[in-house]
Amino acid sequence: MKPEILFQILNNLVLLVWILMIVAPKWKVTRKITATFALTIILSIVYGAIIITSFGKVDFMDFGSLDGIVKMLQNSDAWGSSAIWYHFLAFDLFVGSWILKDAQKLGIPHLTIIPCLLFTFMLGPLGFLIYQIVKFGYLRFKKGRLNADLF
């Protein structure tokens, strides 16, 4: 299979899962996908296969300097570049799935976490940070309401 075809297939699948997490978070298919991390596992397998088959072609071992990272990225072919992208897709999707499950477990309203999911989809760590702020605020608000209800 050509790297461009695999790239299109995996990108579209990931986009579909993100859409499901945003518009149909409680649908049984969405819950199954996020509970099992199925697509994240598939991405991880593809990533691993590319890394193993690319071993020796690209120097993946120079993570000790920024210059080494730049050279690795510049010297990668279509497979190497797609592996880097799958790395991002897998971890962002994992974090997005975790955010969705955590918010559902805590009872955080879904509309509140949609921006977190969108930021996680586009800017990974920033979405995670925003979710942590939303979660902290929600739990503080909920705790304050519980304390107010006691008096």
N, C-alpha and C positions, 0 to 999 in steps of 0.2 A: 504494500500500500504506500502511496506517496504521502509525504509528510503533510502536504497541503490538505489532502482529503481527510486524514485523521484529525488534523487541526480543526477543520470545519465541523466534523461530526462531534468531537468532544466539546468545542466551544458552544455549539447549539444545544447540546445536552445540558451543559452547565447553565446556560442562560434559561432554559426551560425550568430547571430546578429552582433557580433564583426567583423566577416568576411565580412558581407554585408556592414558594415560601412566603412571598409577599401577598399574593391574592387568594390563596387557598391553604392557609397554614394548618387548618384542622382536618383537611381532607385526608382520608385514609392512605392514599398513595403518597401524599406529601409526608405524612407521619412515618410511613414505612421507609421512604428514601432517607429521611433525616435521621431516623432511629438507627438504621443499619449503616449509615455512611456509605451506602452502596457506590455512588458515583465517585466519592473521594477515594474509595478503595480501587476502583477502576483506574482513575487518574494516577494513583500511586503505582499501580502495576505497570501502566504504560510508561510512566516516568522511569521506573526502575529498569525496564527493558531497554529504553533508549540509553540510559547511563551505561548499562552493562555492554551493550553493542557498540557504544561510542568510546569505550575505554581505550586509551592509547591514542585516539584521534585528537582529542581535546584534553588539555591539561586541566582536569577538574580538581586538582589537589592544591592549587595555590590560593588558598583562602586567607592567607596571613597578611596580605597587603591589598590596599585598594588598587594598586597597579596590577597585581595578579588577577583580581576580579575583572578589571577592565579588559585585560588581554584575553582572559577566558571568554568573555562575552563577545569580543571582536572576532575571535578565531572560531566561533562555533558556526556550524552549517545549519541548514534548515531543521535537521533533527535535534541538534544541540539547542538551538533557539526555542524550538517547540518544547523541549524538556524543561527549559527554564520557565516557560509560560505555564506548563502543566503543574509545575511546582507552586506557582502563585495560585492557579485555579484550585488545586487540591486543598491548600491550607486556607484560602479565603472561604471556600465552600464548607470546610470543616468548622471554621469559626462561625460562619453564618448559621449553620445547622445547630451548633451549640447555643448560640444566642437565642434562636427560635425556641429550642427546648427549654432553656433556662427561664426565659420570659414566661412561657406557658406554665411551667412548674410554679413560678412565683406569682402568677396571676397578673402580670404586667399587661395592660391593654395592648393589643396588637398594633393599633394605629400609632402608639408611642414608639414601637421598635422598628417601624417601617424605615424611617430615616437611618437608623443604625444598620439595617440590612443593606440599604442602598449604598451607604458609605463603605460597608465591609466588602460589598461586591466590587466597588470601584477603587477603593483606597484601603483595603484590608485593615491594617492596624488602627487607622483613624476611626473606622466603624466600630471596632472592638472598644476603643477608648470612649467613644460617644455612648456606647451601650453601658459601659461601666458607670458613667456619669448618670445616665437615665436610671439605671438600676439602683444606684445609691440614693438618688432623689426619690424614687418611688418607694423604696423601703423606709426612708426617713419620713416621708409623707404618711405612709401606712402606719408606721409606729406612732407618729404624732396623733393620728386619728384614733388609734386604739387607746392611747393614753387619755385622750380627751373624752372618749366614751366611758372610761372608768369613773369619771368624776361627775 
